Amino acid sequence: MKIADVFRMAKDHMLASKFRTFLTVLGIIMGVMAMTSIMSVSEGFGVAIREAMETYFNVRIIFVTSIGATGTMKCPLYVNDVNNIAGNMTGDVEEVFPGLFGVTTVVGYEESVLLVGSVHSKGKKVWPSLYVPLEGEIPEDYEHDVVTVGYEVAKELAKALYGSDDPRVLVGKTLRLNITIAVPGEILSKPEILLTFYPWTVRVKAVIQKTGVNLAGFDMDAAIITSFEDMKKHLRPPSYDELSEKVMWAYVGSPYNARLSGSQFKLWLKTQGLDKEYQQKWEDYVPVVYDKLCSIIVVYAKSVNIVDALCERLEEYFKATGNRDPRIIALKAYARAIDSVFAIFRSLLIVLGVIAVIVASLGVFNTMTTSVRERVREIGIMKAIGATSGTILKLFWTEAILMGLIGSALGVLVGWGVAYLIAATGLLKGVVAFGAVFQVSAEPIMTEAIALSSFLTALVATAVCGYIPARWAAKYDPIVALRYE
């Protein structure tokens, strides 16, 4: 029997049992629709999360920090390192700049506040989500004595200083920062001495929106951000001649049982015979070492694909320059963590889709089994007039495959439509919290791979489920078939 005749007879029988055929094809459509919509929605959600990661976590960023896991200084970092990285890794690095961390209190608010020195122009480019003003404007690099205040600390300061629950009232106001530093052992051999400077008066130029950003272990919502150069200047240990001018209080003794003014501390150094030591060691340490120190180096790779290789190059660089081993933190690790979790979730969804297709294919098995039982005498007559077992197999199997083809094709189209209908209702919007809190709004993505995999999965499943009853039909003995009632 010709192939055309096989297809014609299969089609005629499908039309003769319209309602049964309709229900079977509808089952296939529903199964394929479920698989297609699930895969396109999960693909769209995955892309949306990756884009959000690019925006909020910027997976091209690498932090090199001198602060170890315990919060202590692990190894020194220098501004020269910034220049060397920028010069030696030009092909891989788009931006590189230093940062500095410190602690301050604000006059009128006695809680300690994180003070961050950064390069505003590069920070805005590398981490745009961190520099979104709730009110005001982010300072330019050339502006001095101006700060940006994080959302959480701005709320506390607004309440403490102005009795307001609105952090935006701080914009345009002045803050007086009390900064206390320890005299480094490199300057004075005596036990640690604390110096509190006269308040540094700054103007709040902007309050930033709540970000949830944790910058290498530091909460930026609870920080005051100033320029790197201003921060270096105001945390700089004073020279012997500057003590009277800059130091408001010096705490000496054990444990700091004496509080001296700057002038008194200067006299105390002289009476202790430490004045010359202070002057000499200050000159050897502060201009030569301290002025070149930084707490963190932010490296912005040109592509996310080279982040891992760039981390290795940075490790090699620091080992080659004094065998230093700073912490190197790549934000790409956060993206990998989310991708891994989402990959598991997506796999579970795909399994559910495949199960839906298999269940729909069982409908084909049921339909074809019923059809074979109803047409036993017809099979006997066909065999009696010369039809071979192969012809009978082709006839029944073709019927199953035709239902699979129609159902799979329509299921892909309907599934795509359903996915967009779900998107239009806003059901694909969600909140993701992972270091930062951000909204994710996903659009389904239908790719050729999704359409083809859904179509082929359903077609193979229906072909397998249709082959078994067709095989049973082909094995009927014609004499037994003709006697079948």
N, C-alpha and C positions, 0 to 999 in steps of 0.2 A: 504494500500500500504506500502511495506517495505521501510525502510529508504534508503537502497541501491538503490532502484528503484527511489526514490525521487531525490537523488543526481545525478543519471545517467540522468534522464530527464532534470534536471536543467542544467547539464553540456552540454547536447546535444543542448538545446536551446541557451545557451551562444555561442556555436560554430557555430550555425546556423546564429547568428547575430554578426559575428566576429568584424566588424568595430565598431558597437555600443558598444559592450562589451569592446573593446580595449580602446575607448575614455573614457568610464565610469571608467574603472580601472586606466587609466592614470590620470584622475582627482583625484582619491583617492590617488594615488602615490604622486602626486604633493602636495596635502594637508598634507599628513603624512610626506613627505620630509621636507616641510617648518617647521612643528612643531618639528620634530626630530632635524633638524640642528639648529634651534633657541635655543632649550633647551640645546643641547650639547655645543653650542658656549657660551651661557650665563653661563653655569656651569663652563666651562674652564676659562672664563674671570673672574668669581667670585673667583676661586681658585688662578688665577694669581694675582689679586688685593690683596687677603689675604696674599699671599707669599711676595708681595712687601711691604705690611704693616709690616710684620714680619721683613723684612730686613731694611726698612728705618725708621719705627716708633718703631719697636720692642715693641710689645704690652705687653711684660712681664715687662716693666719698670714702676716703680712708683717713682714720684718725691715727696719728702717731703721738702718744702721750707719755710724759715723763712720770706720771703718777701710777703706781702699782695697784694691784688688786686690793691691798690693805689700806689704800689712801695715802701712803707715804711716797716720798720721792724715790723712784726706781733707778733712774739714771738721768743725767742732765740732757736737755735739748737746747740748741742754740739757733739764733737767727741765721747764722752762717749755714746751718743745715738746710734752712728754707732756700737760701740762695743756691746751694749745691744741688739740691733736688730739682729745683727749677731749671738749672743749667745743664745738668747731666741727664735728665730724663725728659727732655723737651718733647720727644716724640710720643710719650705716653701721658704726660701731665698737662692738663689745661690750665689749672690754677693751683697755687700752693701759697699758704700764708700762715703766720704764727698766731697763737692765742695765749692769753695769760689768765689764770684764775687767782682770785684772792677773796678775802672776807672783809666785810665792813659792817658798821652799824650806822643808822641814820639818826641824827639828832631828833628826839621826839618819838623815836621808835627803837627800843633797845634790843630787839631781836637781831641776831646776826643774819646778814644777807650776803648771798654769793655775788661777787663782783667779777665781771668778765671783760677782758680787753680783747677787742677783735678789730679786723680790718673791714669796715662796713661795706665798702664797694664790692669786695670779693665775697663777703658773706652773703650779700643779697643775691649775687649771681649763683653761688654754689647751693645755698639753702633758702630759696625764696619763701618757703612756708614759715620760716622762722622770722622773717622780716615783713610781716603783714601788719601795718599799724591799725589798732583799734581807734586811735585818735592821734593826730599829729603826723610828723614826717621823720623818716629815718635820717639821722645826721650824715653829713658828708665826711670824708676822711680828714679834710682840712679843718673841720670845726673842733674847737677845744672847749672843755668844761661843759659839755652837753652829754646827756645820757638817754638811753632807751630803757624803759622799765618793763619787766615781764608782768603778765596779767595777774598772777596770784599775789606777788609782792606789791603790785600797784593797788590791789584791793585793800590789803592790810595797811599800807601807808595812807591811802585816802581816808580810811576810817580813823586811823590813829592821829593824823595830822589835821584833817579837815572835817571829821565827823560825817563823812559821806560814804555811801555804799557804791558810788560810781567811780571806778578807777580812772576815768577820763579827766576828772578834775585836776589830776596831777600835771597834765600837759601845760607847759608854760610856767609852772611853779619851780621854785628852787629847793634843792635838798642840800643838807650839810652832812657830808660823809665823814665819819670818824674811822680812821684807818690805824690799826695797830700792827706792828711787825716785830719780829724777833731779830735782835742783832745777830747776824750770822757768826758762827764760830770762826769763820775765816777772817773776821775783823777784830774780834775780841776773844781772848782765851778764857776770860771769866765765864762762870755759869751763865746760862741764857738770860738776857736782859730784854725787856719789852719796851718799845717806844711807841707812844701814841702821838700822832701828828695833830697839828691844829686842823680843824674841820676843813674839808675840801668842799667848796660851794660849787654846785653844778646845777644846770637848768635841764628840766625834763623836756625833751623835744618830742618824744613819742611814747605811747603805751602800746605794746604789741598785743595782738589777739592771743587767746589761749591756744597753745600749740601741743602740749603734752610731750614736747621734744625733750629727750634725755641725751645731752651732749657728752658722750664718753663718761657717763656716770654723774653728770651734773644737770639738775632740773632747770631748764632755761625759763620756765614760767615763774620761778622764784629767784630770778637774777636781775641785777642791774647791769646793763651792757654799755661800755664806753669804748673809746678808741684804744688800740694797743699802745700807742705812743703815750697817751695821757695816763694810762694805767702804769706803765713802766716808770713814768716820771713821779707819780704820787706814791708808789710802793718802794721807791728807791731809798736805800739806807742813806741818811744824811752824812755829809762830811763833818769833820770835827768843827769847822768854822760855821756850819749851818745848824748846829744843835740848838742854839738859842733861838734862832729864827723859825725853825720848823717843828721842833719837838715841844708838845704841850706838857706831856708827862712821861717820865722814865720810871719803870718799875724795876728795882734792883733788890738784891738780897734773896734769901731763901725761906719761904717761897714768896718772893716779891713783897717783903715786909716794909719796904721803903718806897715812897712815891716822891719823885723829885721833878722839879720843873726842868725845862731844857737847859737853862743857865746853871741850875744847881747840879744837873747831871754832868755838864761840862766841867764844873769845878770838882765834882766827885772823881771824875776820871783823872784829873790833874793831881789831886791829893793821893790817889791810889797809885800814882806813877804809871797810869795807863794811857795818858794823852798821846805820847809819841807812838806807842803801839797802835792805838786806834787810827791815828793819821796815816802811818806807814801802811798798815794792812788794808785800810780803806782804799788807798791809792793802788795797791797791788790787786785788790779784788773787785771793787765796784766797777771802775771804767773798763777793766780787762775782762772780767767774767760776768758779773751780774747784768751789766747793760746788754749783754748778748744772750741772756737766758730767756727761755719761753717755756710755758707749761704744756703746750700742745701745738702740733703742726697739722693743719688740715690740707690734705692732698686730694685734688679733684681730677680723677682720671678722664681721659678723652673718650673712653668707651667702657661700658660695663663689662665687655668681653675681655678686657686686659687687666681687670682689677686684681685677680688672683696672681697673675704674673708680676704685676706692679708691687704687690705686697712682698713677694719673694725678693724683688730687686731692692726694696727698702730695707729688708732684713739684712741683705748682703752689704748694703751701704753702711749701716750702723755698726755692723761687725768689723768692717774695714776701717772705721774711724774710731779707734779706741775700744773696740770690742764691746760696744754698748748694746743693750738689749731692751729697748723701750717696748711698751705695749702697742701693737699695731692692730687696730680694730677696723675691719671692713664692714660697712653697712650692708654689703651684698649678702652677708650671712643672714641678716633679717629677712631679706627677700627669699633666700633659699629655704628658710624655715617655713615661711608662709606658703611657698610653692609646694613644699613637701606635704604640708597638712592639706592644702587644697587638692593636690594630686590624689591623695587617699580619698578625699570626699568625692572628687570627680569620678574616680574608679568605681566607687560604690553606686553613684548615679548611673553610670554606664551599665553596670551589672543589672540594675533594676530595669533599665531600658531593654537589655537583651532578654531578661526574663519575660517582659511584656511581649516581646516578639515571639518567643518560644511558646508562650501560652496561646497567642493568636494562631500560631502554626498548628497547635494541637486541634484547633477548630477545623483546619484543612484535613488533618488525619481523620477526624470524626466524620466529616462530610464525605470524604472519599471512601471510607469504610462502609458507610450507609449506602453510597452509590453503588459500590461493588455488590453488596448483598441484594440490592433491588434489581440489578441487571445480570444476575447469574444466568437466566435463560437466554438473554441476549448474547452473553459471552459464549454459551454453548452453541447457539446458532452460527455465530461468527466463526467459531472454530470448525464447525461442521462444514461450512462452505469454503474452508481453506485458509482462514486467518491463522497466522502463527502466534505462538506465545509472545514473541517480540512485538508483534503488531498490537496485541491486547495491552502489553506493558506500555507501549508508546501512547496509546489512546488515552488510558487513564492517567498516566503520568503527565502528559501534555495538559490535561484538564487542570491538574493541580498546579502546574507551573504557570499556566495562564492566569489563574486566580492569584498566584503569588506575584506575578509581574504587575498586574493591574493594582492589587492592593499595596504593593511596595512603592510603586511610582506615586500613587495618590497619597500614600501615607507620608512620604517625604515632603510633598507640597503642603499638605495639611499641617504637618508638624512644624514646618517653617512658619506658617501663618499663626499657629497657636503660640509659638515662641514670641512673636512680635506682639500678639494680643496680650500676653502676660507682661511684657515690657511696658506696654501702653498703660496698663493699670497701675504701674509703680510698684509691683510686687518684687522687682529686682533691685530695689533700693535697700541699702542696709548700712549699718554702722560697724566699722572695724576698729578695734582698739589694740594696738600693738606698739607701745612706746608713744604713739600719737593716736588721736582719735579723729577719724575722717569718714566722710560719707562716700559710699560707693554706689554709683548708678550704672548698671550694666545694660548693654544692648546685646541681644543675641547675635551670634556670629555664625552664619551658615557657610561652611567651606565645602569644597568639592570632596574632601576626604570624609566629612561628616555625612554628606548626602550619599556618597558611594558606599560607605561602610554600613549605613542603615539599610540601604537598598539591598546590598548583597547579603547582609545577615538575614534579612527577612526572606529573600529569595532562596537562599541555601536551606534555611529552616523549613520553608514550605515544600521545597523539592524533596528533602529527606522525609518529611511527614507524608508527602504524597506518594513517594516511591514504595513504601511498605504495602499500602493497600493495592497499588497497581501491580506489585509483585504477586500478591495473593490472587488477584484476578487472572494474571497470566498463567498461574499454576493449575487453574481449574481443569479437571478432566471433562471433555466435551459431553460424554455420555451422562456423567453425573450431573453436569450443568443442565442438560436438556430435561432431565427428570426432576429438577429442583422446582418445588412449588413455593 
